[in-house]
């Protein structure tokens, strides 16, 4: 298993946990929740204090997960006829 695959194995999707949103290691902490907190200016250190069940590697996993989603994104130019 490559390092990226190992990291991504920390991201789990279970329809019975958080309505199927991607979570960290099956915890009730979503990838979305952590990304929004980080984007809002909270540091990893603060989040590790607020959620002691998290591990430093979980942040690497959510970054790898987000990078994979962006990598799969396709952008097509649109022409608008006037």
Contact map, one row per residue, 1 for C-alpha under 8 A:
1110110000000000000000000000000000000000000000000000000000000000000000000000000000
1111110000000000000000000000000000000000000000000000000000000000000000000000000000
1111111000000000000000000000000000000000000000000000000000000000000000000000000000
0111111100000000000000000000000000000000000000000000000000001001000000000000000000
1111111110000000000000000000000000000000000000000000000000000000000000000000000000
1111111111000000000000000000000000000000000000000000000000000000000000000000000000
0011111111100000000000000000000000000000000000000000000011011001000000000000000000
0001111111100000000000000000000000000000000000000000000000001101100000000000000000
0000111111110000000000001000000000000000000000000000000000000000000000000000000000
0000011111110000000000011000000000000000000000000000000001001000000000000000000000
0000001111111000000001111100001000000000000000000000000000001100100000000000000000
0000000011111100000001111100000000000000000000000000000000000000000000000000000000
0000000000111110100111100100000000000000000000000000000000000000000000000000000000
0000000000011111111111000100000000000000000000000000000000000000000000000000000000
0000000000001111111110000000000000000000000000000000000000000000000000000000000000
0000000000000111111100000000000000000000000000000000000000000000000000000000000000
0000000000001111111110000111000000000000000000000000000000000000000000000000000000
0000000000000111111110100001010000000000000000000000000000000000000000000000000000
0000000000000111111110000000000000000000000000000000000000000000000000000000000000
0000000000001111111111000000000000000000000000000000000000000000000000000000000000
0000000000001110111111100000011000000000000000000000000000000000000000000000000000
0000000000111100000111110000011100000000000000000000000000000000000000000000000000
0000000000111000010011111111111000000000000000000000000000000000000000000000000000
0000000001110000000001111111111000000000000000000000000001000100000000000000000000
0000000011110000000000111110000000000000000000000000000000000000000000000000000000
0000000000111100100000111111100000000000000000000000000000000000000000000000000000
0000000000000000100000111111110000000000000000000000000000000000000000000000000000
0000000000000000110000110111110000000000000000000000000000000000000000000000000000
0000000000000000000000110111111011000000000000000000000000000000000000000000000000
0000000000000000010011110011111111000000000000000000000000000000000000000000000000
0000000000100000000011110000111111100000000000000000000000000100000000000000000000
0000000000000000000001000000011111110000000000000000000000000000000000000000000000
0000000000000000000000000000111111111000000000000000000000000000000000000000000000
0000000000000000000000000000111111111100000000000000000000000000000000000000000000
0000000000000000000000000000001111111110000000000000000000000100000000000000000000
0000000000000000000000000000000111111111000000000000000000000000000000000000000000
0000000000000000000000000000000011111111110000000000000000000000000000000000000000
0000000000000000000000000000000001111111111100000000000000000000000000000000000000
0000000000000000000000000000000000111111110000000000000000000000000000000000000000
0000000000000000000000000000000000011111110000000000000000000000000000000000000000
0000000000000000000000000000000000001111111000000000000000000000000000000000000000
0000000000000000000000000000000000001111111101100000000000000000000000000000000000
0000000000000000000000000000000000000100111111100000000000000000000000000000000000
0000000000000000000000000000000000000100011111110000000100100000000000000000000000
0000000000000000000000000000000000000000001111111000000000000000000000000000000000
0000000000000000000000000000000000000000011111111100000000000000000000000000000000
0000000000000000000000000000000000000000011111111110000000000000000000000000000000
0000000000000000000000000000000000000000000111111111111100000000000000000000000000
0000000000000000000000000000000000000000000011111111000000000000000000000000000000
0000000000000000000000000000000000000000000001111111000000000000000000000000000000
0000000000000000000000000000000000000000000000111111110000000000000000000000000000
0000000000000000000000000000000000000000000000011111111000000000000000000000000000
0000000000000000000000000000000000000000000000010011111000000000000000000000000000
0000000000000000000000000000000000000000000000010011111101000000000000000000000000
0000000000000000000000000000000000000000000000010001111111100000000000000000000000
0000000000000000000000000000000000000000000100010000011111110000000000000000000000
0000001000000000000000000000000000000000000000000000001111111000000000000000000000
0000001001000000000000010000000000000000000000000000011111111100000000000000000000
0000000000000000000000000000000000000000000100000000001111111110000000000000000000
0000001000000000000000000000000000000000000000000000000111111111000000000000000000
0001001101100000000000000000000000000000000000000000000011111111100000000000000000
0000000100100000000000010000001000100000000000000000000001111111110000000000000000
0000000000000000000000000000000000000000000000000000000000111111111000000000000000
0001001100000000000000000000000000000000000000000000000000011111111100000000000000
0000000100100000000000000000000000000000000000000000000000001111111110000000000000
0000000000000000000000000000000000000000000000000000000000000111111111000000000000
0000000000000000000000000000000000000000000000000000000000000011111111100000000000
0000000000000000000000000000000000000000000000000000000000000001111111110000000000
0000000000000000000000000000000000000000000000000000000000000000111111111000000000
0000000000000000000000000000000000000000000000000000000000000000011111111000000000
0000000000000000000000000000000000000000000000000000000000000000001111111000000000
0000000000000000000000000000000000000000000000000000000000000000000111111100000000
0000000000000000000000000000000000000000000000000000000000000000000011111110000000
0000000000000000000000000000000000000000000000000000000000000000000000011111000000
0000000000000000000000000000000000000000000000000000000000000000000000001111100000
0000000000000000000000000000000000000000000000000000000000000000000000000111110000
0000000000000000000000000000000000000000000000000000000000000000000000000011111000
0000000000000000000000000000000000000000000000000000000000000000000000000001111100
0000000000000000000000000000000000000000000000000000000000000000000000000000111110
0000000000000000000000000000000000000000000000000000000000000000000000000000011111
0000000000000000000000000000000000000000000000000000000000000000000000000000001111
0000000000000000000000000000000000000000000000000000000000000000000000000000000111
